[in-house]
Amino acid sequence: MESIAQQQYEWVKDSRRVLFDYCRTIAPKHFVDQNTTFGRGGSMRNLLVHIANTYQFWIANTGLQMNIGYPGYEDLHNIDEVIRLFDDVDAFMDTYISRIDDRDIPYEIGGVKSNAKPLKLFTHVITHEYHHKGQILSISRHLGYVPVDTDVMR
């Protein structure tokens, strides 16, 4: 039987697929154009790469003790390359979800050391993704597109 975390991540991936399908309708120039009023480079592409980098930092490198590198924004040029990046995210997320337990995971941010439970890291990365997904949709609206509903409940 699937765990609750597995079920939840399936809903995240379904919502993400809707966003990716929508991003395929965005002109390639608009997908990478940077809007300085939005953080993390301000383009749809940059925000998606930032989301993936956050999964890589918290889940792959911190939670699973992998040592994977982070692609830069300009390393990916279109939505298909971004989707392939998230295929890698999904692979290590499957491993991570299968290992969620009650242990403490040590981490360090800005020189401050702390610990978190695996479920807290899981919750952080998915809420972080939804925060930036809203920014992506807002950028597209500013560019004249009509955003789609990417909520889990739609």
C-alpha positions as CSV (number, residue, x, y, z in Angstrom):
1,M,0.0,0.0,0.0
2,E,1.2,3.5,-0.8
3,S,2.3,5.7,2.1
4,I,0.6,9.0,2.7
5,A,3.8,10.8,1.5
6,Q,3.8,8.7,-1.7
7,Q,0.1,9.6,-2.3
8,Q,0.8,13.3,-1.6
9,Y,3.8,13.4,-4.0
10,E,1.7,11.9,-6.7
11,W,-0.7,14.8,-6.4
12,V,2.3,17.2,-6.5
13,K,3.5,15.5,-9.7
14,D,0.0,15.7,-11.3
15,S,-0.2,19.4,-10.5
16,R,3.3,19.9,-11.8
17,R,2.4,18.1,-15.1
18,V,-0.4,20.6,-15.6
19,L,2.1,23.4,-15.1
20,F,4.5,21.8,-17.5
21,D,1.8,21.4,-20.2
22,Y,0.9,25.0,-19.7
23,C,4.6,26.1,-20.0
24,R,4.7,24.3,-23.4
25,T,2.2,26.9,-24.6
26,I,4.4,29.8,-23.6
27,A,6.6,31.3,-26.3
28,P,10.2,30.1,-25.7
29,K,11.4,33.7,-25.5
30,H,8.9,34.4,-22.7
31,F,9.8,31.2,-20.9
32,V,13.3,32.5,-20.3
33,D,12.8,36.2,-20.2
34,Q,13.7,37.6,-16.8
35,N,11.3,39.9,-14.9
36,T,13.2,41.7,-12.2
37,T,10.1,42.2,-10.1
38,F,10.2,38.4,-9.2
39,G,12.9,36.8,-7.2
40,R,15.3,34.0,-8.2
41,G,16.1,35.4,-11.6
42,G,12.4,36.2,-12.4
43,S,11.9,33.9,-15.4
44,M,9.6,30.9,-15.5
45,R,12.6,28.8,-16.4
46,N,14.7,30.2,-13.6
47,L,12.0,29.6,-11.0
48,L,11.5,26.0,-12.1
49,V,15.3,25.4,-11.9
50,H,15.3,27.0,-8.4
51,I,12.5,24.7,-7.4
52,A,14.5,21.7,-8.6
53,N,17.7,23.0,-6.9
54,T,15.8,23.2,-3.6
55,Y,14.7,19.6,-3.9
56,Q,18.3,18.7,-4.7
57,F,19.6,20.5,-1.7
58,W,17.1,19.4,0.9
59,I,16.2,15.9,-0.3
60,A,19.1,14.5,-2.4
61,N,22.1,16.1,-0.7
62,T,20.8,16.7,2.9
63,G,18.2,13.9,3.3
64,L,19.8,11.2,1.2
65,Q,23.5,12.3,1.6
66,M,24.0,12.3,-2.1
67,N,26.5,14.7,-3.6
68,I,24.8,16.0,-6.7
69,G,25.5,19.3,-8.4
70,Y,23.0,22.1,-9.1
71,P,22.4,23.2,-12.7
72,G,22.5,26.9,-13.3
73,Y,19.6,28.7,-14.9
74,E,21.3,29.1,-18.2
75,D,22.1,25.3,-18.3
76,L,18.5,24.6,-19.3
77,H,17.1,26.3,-22.4
78,N,13.5,25.1,-22.7
79,I,10.6,23.4,-20.9
80,D,11.6,19.9,-22.1
81,E,15.1,20.2,-20.5
82,V,13.4,21.4,-17.3
83,I,11.0,18.4,-17.4
84,R,14.0,16.1,-17.7
85,L,15.5,17.8,-14.6
86,F,12.3,17.0,-12.7
87,D,12.5,13.4,-13.8
88,D,15.7,13.2,-11.8
89,V,14.0,14.9,-8.9
90,D,11.2,12.4,-9.0
91,A,13.7,9.5,-8.9
92,F,15.4,10.6,-5.8
93,M,12.1,11.6,-4.2
94,D,10.9,8.0,-4.6
95,T,13.9,6.8,-2.7
96,Y,13.5,9.5,0.0
97,I,9.8,8.8,0.5
98,S,10.5,5.1,0.9
99,R,12.9,6.0,3.7
100,I,10.8,8.5,5.7
101,D,11.0,7.6,9.4
102,D,11.4,9.5,12.7
103,R,15.2,10.0,12.7
104,D,16.7,13.5,12.8
105,I,18.5,14.8,9.7
106,P,21.3,17.2,10.5
107,Y,21.7,20.3,8.3
108,E,23.4,23.6,8.3
109,I,22.1,26.9,6.9
110,G,24.1,30.1,7.1
111,G,26.5,28.6,9.6
112,V,23.7,27.5,11.9
113,K,23.5,23.8,12.6
114,S,20.1,22.1,13.3
115,N,18.1,18.9,12.7
116,A,14.8,18.2,11.1
117,K,12.6,15.2,10.7
118,P,12.3,13.7,7.2
119,L,8.7,14.6,6.9
120,K,9.6,18.3,7.7
121,L,12.0,18.3,4.7
122,F,9.4,16.7,2.5
123,T,6.8,19.3,3.5
124,H,9.3,22.2,3.0
125,V,10.1,21.2,-0.6
126,I,6.6,20.8,-1.7
127,T,5.3,24.0,-0.1
128,H,8.3,25.8,-1.6
129,E,7.4,24.4,-5.0
130,Y,3.8,25.7,-4.7
131,H,4.9,29.1,-3.6
132,H,7.1,29.5,-6.7
133,K,4.5,27.9,-9.0
134,G,2.2,30.8,-8.1
135,Q,5.0,33.2,-9.2
136,I,5.4,31.4,-12.5
137,L,1.7,31.8,-13.2
138,S,1.8,35.5,-12.2
139,I,4.7,36.1,-14.6
140,S,2.8,34.4,-17.4
141,R,-0.2,36.6,-16.7
142,H,2.0,39.7,-16.8
143,L,3.1,38.5,-20.3
144,G,-0.5,38.3,-21.5
145,Y,-1.2,34.6,-21.0
146,V,-4.2,33.2,-19.2
147,P,-2.9,30.9,-16.4
148,V,-4.3,27.4,-15.9
149,D,-5.5,26.0,-12.6
150,T,-2.6,24.0,-11.2
151,D,-4.1,23.4,-7.7
152,V,-4.3,19.9,-6.4
153,M,-8.0,20.4,-6.2
154,R,-9.3,21.5,-9.6
